[in-house]
Amino acid sequence: MAKILLVEDHAETQDSLTVCLELAGHNVLAAKNGLEALTAMSEETPDVIITDAIMPELGGLDLVRALRAPQSRFRLTPILMLTGYYSELAREALRAGADKVLPKPTDPQAILATVKVLLELCDRQYRV
């Protein structure tokens, strides 16, 4: 299936999402914050990025902005942002370049369905 970079500072959430994604057949790379994610992406190229919004060192919003920069090789990589502050951050996340924002906590099936849609959209873009 897909290589997914999961950026989440809360260990329990990271563990449960990793299990859910792996059971669905995805290969999961994990990072605790945006800085770790950027380091991981220097060696790996994820098909989809799932990131929390609020994290220490480099949060999800700043990570998305960095990945959407014109010179970034990840500017077209689909990004799903998860946030416990959905009502406050959803618009800002979309403006920063996230493709989809879901509130936390979110049903794992909703995350899997969103990942599937993002992969399908990305696949169609590359075939055009």
Protein Blocks (a to p, Z undefined) as FASTA:
>chain_A
ZZdddddfblklmmmmmmmmmmnopacdddfbfklmmmmmmmbccfbdcddfbdghiafk
lmmmmmmpmklcklmgccddddfklmmmmmmmmmnopabdcdddddfklmmmmmmmmmmm
mmmmmmZZ
